[in-house]
Amino acid sequence: MGAWAKHTKLRWKWSQMRFETLFVTPEITLLNYKPLNETISANFAPPQALHESRWIGEIPGVTEYSDFGRPEFDSTYYNIECLDSTLVDKQVGTGMYDEMACRLPFLASLREIECWRDKESNEDSSIYHTLRRPVCGFVRRSWDFMAPELVRPLALTYIGDIAIIVQRLGMEWQTFRPEDGEMSAEGNGHIVYSTLDRSIGPILHYVYGQNRGEPLSPYERLPPLFPAKLFVVPTKEADMMRFGILPCYKVLMGRESYSMGTIDEIRATLDLLDSTGTAGKKIHDNRQFDATATYGFSDLIPMAAPILRQKGNWKIRLPVPTEHCIGLCSLKEGLVVFRQRLAEYIIQEGDEVSQQVLWVCQQYDALKKTQAYWEDGIDDFFTNAPANVRFVDHVSRHVNVPFLDQVEDMWEKTTAYFGQLYINEDINFRYADLVACHIKHAVNFWHEAHGRVQRNEQRDDHGLTTWLTEGMHLYWDYLPSIVSELAPRFDVPESLIAEAWIMLMFRAFCWSRCHYMCRPHERFSESTRLPSRYWNSKLPVYLG
């Protein structure tokens, strides 16, 4: 069909006195991306083979086929935006519902998004995260081995990859049950749905357009007013969060990830952090009064995750990995009260206060003086964009990228601080144990804060939400318990544990201000996340 027809060949088989039909279909997948120095034009044709250092982690055992005047390659993939437009349906605005192979308009939509992404943002991999981009391979097949129920060639993709690619196009999964052959997604003008074939499993179908009888023009297909959901950081670690998996900074945490997409996974993660089971039981008890009460547990996100934004880039939106992902480390109430209690702590310690604690105080004040949303947050920039302004222009105009880079530098300095403690042979200190001890106490604040407010025992709330400010006061109240628990275990001075906890909180503040997930107090049910068992799944699924 179309330009793909030139890849269909007839091979004579003398032993059977007949022709064998060979054809080529695309394999659409995600690969880790390591850009080269030079820029590739989106109109480059023939497409450039990306089997060099640009791509990492090719799929073994799959032979790709190229017939563009180049030799055949094994495990060769092509950048989507570099594909010849004739291979992705040049008449992109017409025939969207009459096209017999819906993989062609799907590739066209994906190509346009990737071309736009290259134009609008400068993205790269780093030591903290790995960029992932969709790629297209060319697989040569024989019609002799196709199921008898199939009437046309099908493109190949994988459950773990197509789940992410669909969301990157701006769709939301309405139904995602691959084991039952039921999948459907809709959004940004795109529609994906599945039918079940008894021989090969689910087959995905793709259509574009708000009105099925009126295909959109090329200009209308990709309007300049992109929805905010398209601006999620396109990294492997961010993709993990779509499945309710929190990526960890392994150097400090000692593990790759935590699962937190469902309440059962939250309980299992809390049991890993607190072997006594006290924290998990507390979350269970809190949910008897409020189904969204996983407060305190969400501090694990900014404390354990690596930096996922690209330095110099305004794109900071992340998927929501758990039911209630905004904690006191992300809210203005938490930052304001922390600064107040920090000043009181410095006065209390007097001459014995460490230089590291004074540094935190100085950097906090410097960041607040530089940019008001150090304390206020940037929620309004993502949720209140004017309808007649391109979202990319609105956010890039209001998000102070140099300031974010400055905050990220502070995060890196706190990381270096904990790294020095970790490698110091005279100090038996583990960052992960400090995080676990904090979480074990933090899950108590929701119940205790509401109790103090009801008894009219709350402290200074600075004109903000009272129970949240009281929560940060309680965090400081928990500090002596954290110190008394960890100091004997690590055999270190109590002042060092207090200093490390203050650095931990400041580090979490910096991470929170470098990323955006959702509005405060916004709840996301389990259905909005993909099941964690499908992360990186190579279960094949076909696109019609």
Kinemage of the C-alpha trace (Angstrom):
@kinemage 1
@onewidth
@group {chain A} dominant
@subgroup {mainchain}
@vectorlist {calphas} color= white
{ca met a 1} P 0.000 0.000 0.000
{ca gly a 2} L 1.444 3.315 -1.061
{ca ala a 3} L 5.206 3.684 -0.733
{ca trp a 4} L 5.310 0.460 1.260
{ca ala a 5} L 4.335 -1.501 -1.877
{ca lys a 6} L 7.886 -1.294 -3.235
{ca his a 7} L 9.028 -3.431 -0.305
{ca thr a 8} L 6.686 -6.281 -1.288
{ca lys a 9} L 8.436 -8.915 -3.374
{ca leu a 10} L 7.642 -12.296 -4.850
{ca arg a 11} L 10.260 -15.009 -4.349
{ca trp a 12} L 10.040 -18.118 -6.494
{ca lys a 13} L 10.372 -21.392 -4.601
{ca trp a 14} L 11.442 -24.132 -7.036
{ca ser a 15} L 10.839 -26.917 -4.532
{ca gln a 16} L 7.154 -25.970 -4.334
{ca met a 17} L 6.735 -24.454 -7.811
{ca arg a 18} L 5.113 -21.324 -6.417
{ca phe a 19} L 5.791 -17.737 -5.361
{ca glu a 20} L 6.311 -16.758 -1.730
{ca thr a 21} L 5.111 -13.259 -0.853
{ca leu a 22} L 7.579 -11.221 1.204
{ca phe a 23} L 6.553 -7.880 2.633
{ca val a 24} L 7.817 -5.281 5.101
{ca thr a 25} L 5.965 -3.833 8.085
{ca pro a 26} L 7.113 -1.350 10.714
{ca glu a 27} L 8.091 -2.260 14.253
{ca ile a 28} L 7.331 0.668 16.575
{ca thr a 29} L 9.126 0.683 19.896
{ca leu a 30} L 10.863 2.918 22.432
{ca leu a 31} L 14.624 3.011 22.843
{ca asn a 32} L 16.960 4.884 25.107
{ca tyr a 33} L 18.261 7.921 23.306
{ca lys a 34} L 21.744 9.412 23.367
{ca pro a 35} L 21.850 12.289 20.882
{ca leu a 36} L 24.881 12.925 18.727
{ca asn a 37} L 26.332 16.407 18.441
{ca glu a 38} L 24.984 17.118 14.974
{ca thr a 39} L 21.359 17.996 14.300
{ca ile a 40} L 19.346 15.751 11.973
{ca ser a 41} L 16.934 17.457 9.628
{ca ala a 42} L 13.358 16.246 9.879
{ca asn a 43} L 13.274 16.143 6.056
{ca phe a 44} L 16.340 13.934 5.798
{ca ala a 45} L 15.736 11.190 3.257
{ca pro a 46} L 16.588 8.378 3.096
{ca pro a 47} L 16.169 7.972 6.843
{ca gln a 48} L 19.308 7.777 8.904
{ca ala a 49} L 19.999 4.441 10.529
{ca leu a 50} L 20.360 4.908 14.249
{ca his a 51} L 22.265 1.754 15.116
{ca glu a 52} L 25.342 3.595 16.394
{ca ser a 53} L 25.983 5.194 19.783
{ca arg a 54} L 22.781 7.218 19.495
{ca trp a 55} L 20.592 4.328 20.586
{ca ile a 56} L 21.040 2.005 23.519
{ca gly a 57} L 19.373 -1.317 24.269
{ca glu a 58} L 18.328 -2.786 20.934
{ca ile a 59} L 15.919 -5.697 20.910
{ca pro a 60} L 17.823 -8.936 20.249
{ca gly a 61} L 16.670 -11.583 17.846
{ca val a 62} L 14.799 -9.249 15.495
{ca thr a 63} L 16.054 -8.656 11.966
{ca glu a 64} L 15.091 -5.353 10.403
{ca tyr a 65} L 14.953 -4.780 6.684
{ca ser a 66} L 15.873 -1.627 4.776
{ca asp a 67} L 15.454 -1.096 1.047
{ca phe a 68} L 16.494 2.544 0.650
{ca gly a 69} L 19.605 1.960 -1.409
{ca arg a 70} L 21.422 0.832 1.739
{ca pro a 71} L 22.593 -2.616 2.818
{ca glu a 72} L 20.447 -4.626 5.173
{ca phe a 73} L 21.053 -4.084 8.904
{ca asp a 74} L 20.314 -6.287 11.884
{ca ser a 75} L 18.576 -4.480 14.752
{ca thr a 76} L 18.521 -1.160 12.901
{ca tyr a 77} L 16.028 1.507 13.952
{ca tyr a 78} L 15.120 4.827 12.440
{ca asn a 79} L 14.232 8.052 14.148
{ca ile a 80} L 10.514 8.627 13.573
{ca glu a 81} L 10.913 12.247 12.492
{ca cys a 82} L 13.583 11.242 9.943
{ca leu a 83} L 11.298 8.870 8.060
{ca asp a 84} L 10.446 9.738 4.481
{ca ser a 85} L 7.001 11.360 4.581
{ca thr a 86} L 5.790 8.953 1.876
{ca leu a 87} L 6.153 6.119 4.366
{ca val a 88} L 3.857 7.740 6.906
{ca asp a 89} L 1.045 8.838 4.587
{ca lys a 90} L 1.932 12.099 2.813
{ca gln a 91} L -1.747 13.067 2.524
{ca val a 92} L -1.890 13.280 6.260
{ca gly a 93} L -5.125 15.220 6.430
{ca thr a 94} L -7.176 13.040 4.108
{ca gly a 95} L -8.271 9.455 4.075
{ca met a 96} L -7.868 9.063 7.824
{ca tyr a 97} L -10.926 6.797 8.073
{ca asp a 98} L -10.769 5.178 4.638
{ca glu a 99} L -7.129 4.126 5.102
{ca met a 100} L -6.953 0.335 5.232
{ca ala a 101} L -3.697 0.395 7.225
{ca cys a 102} L -4.230 2.625 10.235
{ca arg a 103} L -0.548 2.301 11.148
{ca leu a 104} L 0.202 4.902 8.445
{ca pro a 105} L -1.764 7.794 9.985
{ca phe a 106} L -0.538 6.630 13.390
{ca leu a 107} L 3.064 6.983 12.209
{ca ala a 108} L 2.141 10.337 10.678
{ca ser a 109} L 0.790 11.682 13.974
{ca leu a 110} L 3.771 10.334 15.868
{ca arg a 111} L 6.172 11.840 13.342
{ca glu a 112} L 4.593 15.280 13.641
{ca ile a 113} L 4.793 15.207 17.434
{ca glu a 114} L 8.447 14.139 17.341
{ca cys a 115} L 9.343 16.812 14.756
{ca trp a 116} L 7.665 19.421 16.930
{ca arg a 117} L 9.455 18.090 20.033
{ca asp a 118} L 12.840 18.451 18.349
{ca lys a 119} L 12.004 21.999 17.285
{ca glu a 120} L 10.567 23.262 20.576
{ca ser a 121} L 12.864 21.695 23.172
{ca asn a 122} L 16.471 20.689 23.559
{ca glu a 123} L 16.471 17.339 25.330
{ca asp a 124} L 19.273 14.964 26.182
{ca ser a 125} L 20.128 12.146 28.543
{ca ser a 126} L 22.069 12.822 31.744
{ca ile a 127} L 23.614 10.957 34.649
{ca tyr a 128} L 20.245 11.160 36.429
{ca his a 129} L 17.847 10.164 33.657
{ca thr a 130} L 17.710 8.522 30.234
{ca leu a 131} L 15.813 10.062 27.334
{ca arg a 132} L 13.505 7.651 25.483
{ca arg a 133} L 12.161 8.241 22.001
{ca pro a 134} L 9.912 6.208 19.680
{ca val a 135} L 11.705 4.560 16.784
{ca cys a 136} L 10.655 2.571 13.760
{ca gly a 137} L 12.240 -0.609 12.475
{ca phe a 138} L 11.499 -2.431 9.225
{ca val a 139} L 10.652 -6.109 9.650
{ca arg a 140} L 10.589 -8.445 6.653
{ca arg a 141} L 7.907 -11.107 6.886
{ca ser a 142} L 6.491 -13.901 4.783
{ca trp a 143} L 2.797 -14.226 4.085
{ca asp a 144} L 3.184 -17.994 4.486
{ca phe a 145} L 3.407 -17.558 8.242
{ca met a 146} L 0.518 -15.144 8.753
{ca ala a 147} L -2.598 -16.282 10.585
{ca pro a 148} L -5.439 -17.275 8.221
{ca glu a 149} L -7.801 -14.747 9.852
{ca leu a 150} L -5.625 -11.797 8.829
{ca val a 151} L -6.465 -9.975 5.622
{ca arg a 152} L -3.715 -7.317 5.683
{ca pro a 153} L -0.220 -6.862 7.128
{ca leu a 154} L 0.035 -5.575 10.681
{ca ala a 155} L 2.633 -3.395 12.345
{ca leu a 156} L 4.345 -4.782 15.428
{ca thr a 157} L 4.691 -3.016 18.753
{ca tyr a 158} L 4.826 -4.007 22.417
{ca ile a 159} L 2.467 -3.514 25.343
{ca gly a 160} L 4.964 -1.633 27.483
{ca asp a 161} L 5.874 0.705 24.605
{ca ile a 162} L 2.488 1.407 23.050
{ca ala a 163} L 1.050 2.202 26.502
{ca ile a 164} L 3.534 5.084 26.763
{ca ile a 165} L 3.420 6.204 23.118
{ca val a 166} L -0.363 6.537 23.237
{ca gln a 167} L -0.112 8.818 26.275
{ca arg a 168} L 2.629 10.871 24.658
{ca leu a 169} L 0.213 11.604 21.819
{ca gly a 170} L -2.091 13.218 24.372
{ca met a 171} L -4.509 10.342 24.928
{ca glu a 172} L -5.654 8.826 28.203
{ca trp a 173} L -6.323 5.120 28.554
{ca gln a 174} L -10.000 4.502 29.224
{ca thr a 175} L -9.583 0.723 29.298
{ca phe a 176} L -6.272 -1.096 29.639
{ca arg a 177} L -6.671 -4.844 30.050
{ca pro a 178} L -4.318 -6.469 27.536
{ca glu a 179} L -4.804 -9.890 29.101
{ca asp a 180} L -8.487 -9.686 28.120
{ca gly a 181} L -7.791 -8.044 24.760
{ca glu a 182} L -9.592 -4.863 25.866
{ca met a 183} L -7.763 -1.569 25.306
{ca ser a 184} L -9.117 1.858 24.416
{ca ala a 185} L -7.737 5.387 24.679
{ca glu a 186} L -8.953 8.801 23.633
{ca gly a 187} L -7.775 12.392 23.768
{ca asn a 188} L -6.247 15.259 21.778
{ca gly a 189} L -8.379 14.196 18.810
{ca his a 190} L -6.895 10.679 18.707
{ca ile a 191} L -8.736 7.412 19.272
{ca val a 192} L -7.213 3.968 19.816
{ca tyr a 193} L -9.272 0.849 20.376
{ca ser a 194} L -8.663 -2.888 20.149
{ca thr a 195} L -10.280 -5.932 18.661
{ca leu a 196} L -9.389 -9.467 19.646
{ca asp a 197} L -8.068 -11.973 17.137
{ca arg a 198} L -8.216 -15.550 18.363
{ca ser a 199} L -4.873 -16.490 16.827
{ca ile a 200} L -2.573 -13.536 17.647
{ca gly a 201} L -4.386 -11.641 20.413
{ca pro a 202} L -5.396 -7.941 20.543
{ca ile a 203} L -5.097 -5.773 17.431
{ca leu a 204} L -5.067 -2.004 17.916
{ca his a 205} L -6.865 0.364 15.567
{ca tyr a 206} L -6.185 4.084 15.311
{ca val a 207} L -8.281 6.986 13.994
{ca tyr a 208} L -7.866 10.729 14.177
{ca gly a 209} L -10.439 13.491 14.021
{ca gln a 210} L -13.175 14.932 16.164
{ca asn a 211} L -15.887 14.130 13.605
{ca arg a 212} L -15.557 10.755 11.933
{ca gly a 213} L -17.166 11.963 8.719
{ca glu a 214} L -15.005 15.076 8.388
{ca pro a 215} L -11.265 14.372 8.340
{ca leu a 216} L -9.228 17.356 9.410
{ca ser a 217} L -6.855 19.330 7.231
{ca pro a 218} L -3.096 18.988 7.825
{ca tyr a 219} L -3.047 22.310 9.714
{ca glu a 220} L -5.994 21.362 11.892
{ca arg a 221} L -4.606 17.923 12.700
{ca leu a 222} L -1.868 19.354 14.875
{ca pro a 223} L -3.156 22.671 16.245
{ca pro a 224} L -0.686 25.067 17.849
{ca leu a 225} L -2.549 24.983 21.169
{ca phe a 226} L -1.156 21.719 22.511
{ca pro a 227} L -2.709 20.328 25.705
{ca ala a 228} L -0.526 20.336 28.808
{ca lys a 229} L -0.353 16.536 28.916
{ca leu a 230} L 1.990 16.568 25.880
{ca phe a 231} L 4.695 18.299 27.889
{ca val a 232} L 5.606 15.408 30.185
{ca val a 233} L 9.355 14.833 30.480
{ca pro a 234} L 10.115 12.081 27.887
{ca thr a 235} L 12.540 10.011 29.959
{ca lys a 236} L 12.653 6.374 30.986
{ca glu a 237} L 12.308 7.347 34.642
{ca ala a 238} L 9.236 9.522 33.989
{ca asp a 239} L 7.682 6.686 31.972
{ca met a 240} L 8.099 4.419 34.998
{ca met a 241} L 5.901 6.800 36.979
{ca arg a 242} L 3.052 6.229 34.500
{ca phe a 243} L 2.979 2.647 35.823
{ca gly a 244} L 3.020 3.675 39.490
{ca ile a 245} L 6.744 2.968 39.838
{ca leu a 246} L 8.958 5.557 41.495
{ca pro a 247} L 12.517 5.615 40.088
{ca cys a 248} L 15.194 5.963 42.763
{ca tyr a 249} L 18.591 7.616 42.772
{ca lys a 250} L 20.407 4.333 43.268
{ca val a 251} L 23.678 5.867 44.465
{ca leu a 252} L 21.969 7.015 47.670
{ca met a 253} L 18.896 4.804 47.948
{ca gly a 254} L 20.606 1.533 47.080
{ca arg a 255} L 17.747 0.312 44.870
{ca glu a 256} L 16.275 1.008 41.443
{ca ser a 257} L 12.663 1.793 42.300
{ca tyr a 258} L 9.639 1.526 44.588
{ca ser a 259} L 6.117 0.539 43.545
{ca met a 260} L 3.317 2.836 44.731
{ca gly a 261} L 0.584 2.723 42.103
{ca thr a 262} L -1.994 0.915 44.251
{ca ile a 263} L -2.767 0.901 47.959
{ca asp a 264} L -1.420 -2.657 48.200
{ca glu a 265} L 1.854 -1.527 46.623
{ca ile a 266} L 1.998 1.411 49.036
{ca arg a 267} L 1.590 -0.968 51.971
{ca ala a 268} L 4.303 -3.246 50.547
{ca thr a 269} L 6.674 -0.305 50.071
{ca leu a 270} L 6.022 0.931 53.615
{ca asp a 271} L 6.798 -2.554 54.915
{ca leu a 272} L 10.138 -2.356 53.089
{ca leu a 273} L 10.880 0.997 54.706
{ca asp a 274} L 9.570 0.013 58.150
{ca ser a 275} L 10.022 -3.652 58.972
{ca thr a 276} L 7.879 -3.300 62.107
{ca gly a 277} L 4.778 -2.687 59.962
{ca thr a 278} L 3.780 0.343 62.039
{ca ala a 279} L 3.795 2.795 59.125
{ca gly a 280} L 1.731 0.526 56.888
{ca lys a 281} L -0.843 0.009 59.619
{ca lys a 282} L -1.051 3.774 60.204
{ca ile a 283} L -1.824 4.434 56.543
{ca his a 284} L -4.487 1.717 56.670
{ca asp a 285} L -6.063 3.259 59.780
{ca asn a 286} L -6.023 6.767 58.285
{ca arg a 287} L -7.852 5.565 55.184
{ca gln a 288} L -10.736 4.455 57.363
{ca phe a 289} L -11.449 8.168 57.901
{ca asp a 290} L -10.297 9.553 54.538
{ca ala a 291} L -9.764 7.350 51.492
{ca thr a 292} L -7.097 9.744 50.167
{ca ala a 293} L -5.072 9.864 53.392
{ca thr a 294} L -1.675 8.636 52.206
{ca tyr a 295} L -0.115 11.892 53.391
{ca gly a 296} L 3.445 11.641 54.625
{ca phe a 297} L 4.142 8.652 52.404
{ca ser a 298} L 4.339 10.964 49.367
{ca asp a 299} L 7.494 12.553 50.835
{ca leu a 300} L 9.248 9.501 49.435
{ca ile a 301} L 8.894 10.914 45.905
{ca pro a 302} L 11.116 14.019 46.251
{ca met a 303} L 13.460 12.276 48.690
{ca ala a 304} L 14.172 9.127 46.645
{ca ala a 305} L 13.805 10.156 42.990
{ca pro a 306} L 16.614 11.602 40.867
{ca ile a 307} L 16.297 14.890 38.997
{ca leu a 308} L 14.235 14.166 35.883
{ca arg a 309} L 14.160 17.565 34.157
{ca gln a 310} L 16.695 18.515 31.534
{ca lys a 311} L 18.942 21.349 32.622
{ca gly a 312} L 18.211 24.469 30.594
{ca asn a 313} L 14.754 23.136 29.643
{ca trp a 314} L 11.393 24.496 30.825
{ca lys a 315} L 9.699 21.087 30.530
{ca ile a 316} L 9.189 19.882 34.117
{ca arg a 317} L 5.848 18.027 34.135
{ca leu a 318} L 5.836 14.436 35.413
{ca pro a 319} L 3.202 11.674 35.513
{ca val a 320} L 1.445 10.992 38.811
{ca pro a 321} L 2.853 7.774 40.341
{ca thr a 322} L 0.547 7.416 43.347
{ca glu a 323} L -2.876 8.336 44.672
{ca his a 324} L -1.883 11.503 46.511
{ca cys a 325} L 1.558 12.629 45.340
{ca ile a 326} L 1.762 16.179 46.745
{ca gly a 327} L 3.102 16.278 50.305
{ca leu a 328} L 4.410 18.887 52.711
{ca cys a 329} L 7.740 18.940 50.871
{ca ser a 330} L 5.912 20.396 47.860
{ca leu a 331} L 3.444 22.787 49.496
{ca lys a 332} L 3.910 26.393 50.508
{ca glu a 333} L 2.706 25.558 54.017
{ca gly a 334} L 5.579 23.146 54.432
{ca leu a 335} L 8.274 25.502 53.165
{ca val a 336} L 7.125 28.534 55.178
{ca val a 337} L 6.888 26.688 58.498
{ca phe a 338} L 10.170 24.885 57.851
{ca arg a 339} L 11.951 28.233 57.478
{ca gln a 340} L 10.403 29.509 60.713
{ca arg a 341} L 11.349 26.418 62.707
{ca leu a 342} L 14.822 26.386 61.150
{ca ala a 343} L 15.436 29.908 62.465
{ca glu a 344} L 14.265 28.800 65.917
{ca tyr a 345} L 16.547 25.768 65.749
{ca ile a 346} L 19.565 27.942 64.877
{ca ile a 347} L 18.853 30.246 67.834
{ca gln a 348} L 18.390 27.253 70.129
{ca glu a 349} L 21.693 25.659 69.090
{ca gly a 350} L 23.597 28.925 69.359
{ca asp a 351} L 27.322 28.576 68.764
{ca glu a 352} L 27.022 24.818 68.343
{ca val a 353} L 24.979 25.076 65.134
{ca ser a 354} L 26.833 23.548 62.192
{ca gln a 355} L 27.934 25.456 59.102
{ca gln a 356} L 25.848 23.097 56.966
{ca val a 357} L 22.637 24.141 58.741
{ca leu a 358} L 23.554 27.812 58.310
{ca trp a 359} L 24.178 27.112 54.618
{ca val a 360} L 20.650 25.697 54.236
{ca cys a 361} L 19.195 28.828 55.823
{ca gln a 362} L 21.238 31.121 53.589
{ca gln a 363} L 20.384 29.239 50.396
{ca tyr a 364} L 16.681 29.124 51.277
{ca asp a 365} L 16.603 32.908 51.718
{ca ala a 366} L 18.587 33.457 48.522
{ca leu a 367} L 16.208 31.304 46.472
{ca lys a 368} L 13.165 33.021 47.970
{ca lys a 369} L 14.631 36.438 47.132
{ca thr a 370} L 15.416 35.347 43.562
{ca gln a 371} L 12.000 33.923 42.686
{ca ala a 372} L 8.653 34.214 44.462
{ca tyr a 373} L 7.456 30.768 43.429
{ca trp a 374} L 10.225 29.138 45.480
{ca glu a 375} L 7.581 29.081 48.197
{ca asp a 376} L 4.409 29.631 46.175
{ca gly a 377} L 4.935 26.881 43.595
{ca ile a 378} L 4.079 27.039 39.902
{ca asp a 379} L 0.684 25.345 39.830
{ca asp a 380} L -1.082 28.368 38.300
{ca phe a 381} L 1.205 28.353 35.272
{ca phe a 382} L 0.071 24.823 34.374
{ca thr a 383} L -3.598 25.000 35.344
{ca asn a 384} L -4.545 28.553 34.315
{ca ala a 385} L -3.032 28.921 30.856
{ca pro a 386} L -5.093 31.326 28.668
{ca ala a 387} L -7.163 29.564 26.026
{ca asn a 388} L -5.829 31.701 23.173
{ca val a 389} L -2.138 31.293 23.991
{ca arg a 390} L 0.077 28.377 23.010
{ca phe a 391} L 0.776 26.375 26.147
{ca val a 392} L 4.470 26.138 25.306
{ca asp a 393} L 4.698 29.935 25.068
{ca his a 394} L 2.723 30.461 28.278
{ca val a 395} L 4.741 28.069 30.432
{ca ser a 396} L 8.137 28.869 28.928
{ca arg a 397} L 7.413 32.567 29.524
{ca his a 398} L 6.538 32.113 33.201
{ca val a 399} L 8.893 29.307 34.212
{ca asn a 400} L 12.250 30.844 35.075
{ca val a 401} L 14.643 28.290 33.590
{ca pro a 402} L 17.839 29.856 35.047
{ca phe a 403} L 16.163 29.765 38.461
{ca leu a 404} L 15.286 26.081 38.014
{ca asp a 405} L 18.902 25.420 37.057
{ca gln a 406} L 19.969 27.229 40.236
{ca val a 407} L 17.618 25.084 42.332
{ca glu a 408} L 18.942 21.955 40.627
{ca asp a 409} L 22.478 23.052 41.523
{ca met a 410} L 21.377 23.223 45.170
{ca trp a 411} L 19.920 19.720 44.861
{ca glu a 412} L 23.226 18.457 43.473
{ca lys a 413} L 25.122 20.023 46.378
{ca thr a 414} L 22.887 18.254 48.896
{ca thr a 415} L 23.429 15.028 46.946
{ca ala a 416} L 27.186 15.573 47.195
{ca tyr a 417} L 26.825 16.154 50.949
{ca phe a 418} L 25.115 12.800 51.472
{ca gly a 419} L 27.586 11.150 49.117
{ca gln a 420} L 30.452 12.330 51.295
{ca leu a 421} L 28.749 10.947 54.398
{ca tyr a 422} L 28.201 7.659 52.624
{ca ile a 423} L 31.841 7.161 51.609
{ca asn a 424} L 33.308 8.445 54.871
{ca glu a 425} L 34.782 5.385 56.569
{ca asp a 426} L 34.537 7.023 59.999
{ca ile a 427} L 30.765 7.544 59.674
{ca asn a 428} L 28.438 4.567 59.372
{ca phe a 429} L 25.627 6.498 57.676
{ca arg a 430} L 23.011 5.416 55.153
{ca tyr a 431} L 20.801 7.938 53.361
{ca ala a 432} L 18.109 5.324 52.735
{ca asp a 433} L 17.780 4.658 56.485
{ca leu a 434} L 17.282 8.367 57.147
{ca val a 435} L 14.546 8.525 54.499
{ca ala a 436} L 12.861 5.406 55.898
{ca cys a 437} L 12.917 6.762 59.438
{ca his a 438} L 11.420 10.071 58.283
{ca ile a 439} L 8.612 8.336 56.355
{ca lys a 440} L 7.831 6.110 59.338
{ca his a 441} L 7.115 9.193 61.438
{ca ala a 442} L 5.674 11.384 58.652
{ca val a 443} L 2.674 9.097 58.046
{ca asn a 444} L 1.438 10.052 61.532
{ca phe a 445} L 1.090 13.770 60.847
{ca trp a 446} L -2.318 13.665 59.098
{ca his a 447} L -4.147 12.203 62.095
{ca glu a 448} L -2.208 14.180 64.698
{ca ala a 449} L -2.483 17.505 62.854
{ca his a 450} L -6.262 17.230 62.545
{ca gly a 451} L -6.437 16.251 66.211
{ca arg a 452} L -4.490 19.332 67.324
{ca val a 453} L -6.667 21.594 65.173
{ca gln a 454} L -9.849 20.104 66.627
{ca arg a 455} L -8.481 20.675 70.139
{ca asn a 456} L -7.522 24.224 69.171
{ca glu a 457} L -3.862 23.482 69.912
{ca gln a 458} L -2.497 24.499 66.517
{ca arg a 459} L 0.542 26.743 66.219
{ca asp a 460} L 1.267 29.714 63.956
{ca asp a 461} L -0.216 29.006 60.504
{ca his a 462} L 1.042 32.179 58.723
{ca gly a 463} L -2.436 32.662 57.231
{ca leu a 464} L -2.222 29.348 55.348
{ca thr a 465} L -4.073 26.045 55.634
{ca thr a 466} L -3.913 25.290 59.330
{ca trp a 467} L -3.674 21.498 59.384
{ca leu a 468} L -0.897 21.539 56.777
{ca thr a 469} L 1.202 24.093 58.635
{ca glu a 470} L 0.637 22.086 61.787
{ca gly a 471} L 1.913 19.068 59.860
{ca met a 472} L 5.308 20.709 59.283
{ca his a 473} L 5.412 21.732 62.952
{ca leu a 474} L 4.899 18.056 63.751
{ca tyr a 475} L 7.749 17.110 61.400
{ca trp a 476} L 10.039 19.193 63.587
{ca asp a 477} L 8.491 17.611 66.667
{ca tyr a 478} L 9.431 14.194 65.256
{ca leu a 479} L 13.094 15.233 64.857
{ca pro a 480} L 14.166 14.244 68.413
{ca ser a 481} L 12.656 10.782 67.852
{ca ile a 482} L 14.488 10.417 64.551
{ca val a 483} L 17.745 11.510 66.188
{ca ser a 484} L 17.372 9.180 69.155
{ca glu a 485} L 16.608 6.258 66.826
{ca leu a 486} L 19.385 6.747 64.267
{ca ala a 487} L 22.270 8.161 66.309
{ca pro a 488} L 22.908 4.909 68.253
{ca arg a 489} L 22.419 2.813 65.104
{ca phe a 490} L 24.993 4.799 63.107
{ca asp a 491} L 27.167 5.504 66.144
{ca val a 492} L 27.377 9.189 65.217
{ca pro a 493} L 26.719 12.427 67.158
{ca glu a 494} L 23.087 13.431 67.476
{ca ser a 495} L 23.872 16.809 65.944
{ca leu a 496} L 24.936 15.064 62.718
{ca ile a 497} L 21.577 13.278 62.407
{ca ala a 498} L 19.710 16.570 62.952
{ca glu a 499} L 21.927 18.268 60.363
{ca ala a 500} L 21.355 15.429 57.866
{ca trp a 501} L 17.560 15.613 58.363
{ca ile a 502} L 17.579 19.367 57.672
{ca met a 503} L 19.610 18.719 54.510
{ca leu a 504} L 17.151 15.968 53.562
{ca met a 505} L 14.201 18.340 53.811
{ca phe a 506} L 15.953 21.060 51.820
{ca arg a 507} L 16.878 18.498 49.180
{ca ala a 508} L 13.211 17.441 48.910
{ca phe a 509} L 12.139 21.098 48.550
{ca cys a 510} L 14.603 21.575 45.686
{ca trp a 511} L 13.379 18.446 43.884
{ca ser a 512} L 9.745 19.528 44.249
{ca arg a 513} L 10.416 22.966 42.765
{ca cys a 514} L 12.229 21.440 39.772
{ca his a 515} L 9.192 19.328 38.808
{ca tyr a 516} L 5.428 19.601 38.491
{ca met a 517} L 2.997 16.693 38.846
{ca cys a 518} L -0.455 18.036 39.718
{ca arg a 519} L -2.369 20.596 41.737
{ca pro a 520} L -2.232 20.364 45.543
{ca his a 521} L -4.812 18.002 47.102
{ca glu a 522} L -5.687 16.585 43.671
{ca arg a 523} L -6.438 12.881 43.972
{ca phe a 524} L -5.718 10.336 41.251
{ca ser a 525} L -7.390 6.958 41.562
{ca glu a 526} L -5.633 3.714 40.696
{ca ser a 527} L -7.396 3.595 37.317
{ca thr a 528} L -5.420 6.627 36.104
{ca arg a 529} L -2.173 4.646 36.327
{ca leu a 530} L -1.143 1.663 34.263
{ca pro a 531} L -0.578 -1.664 36.062
{ca ser a 532} L 3.055 -1.929 37.129
{ca arg a 533} L 3.329 -5.463 35.751
{ca tyr a 534} L 3.223 -4.049 32.211
{ca trp a 535} L 6.213 -1.739 32.680
{ca asn a 536} L 8.801 -2.573 30.004
{ca ser a 537} L 6.661 -5.522 28.901
{ca lys a 538} L 7.659 -6.981 25.544
{ca leu a 539} L 4.369 -8.761 25.083
{ca pro a 540} L 3.684 -8.204 21.354
{ca val a 541} L 0.612 -6.360 20.185
{ca tyr a 542} L -0.274 -5.529 16.594
{ca leu a 543} L -1.422 -2.313 14.969
{ca gly a 544} L -3.822 -2.662 12.030
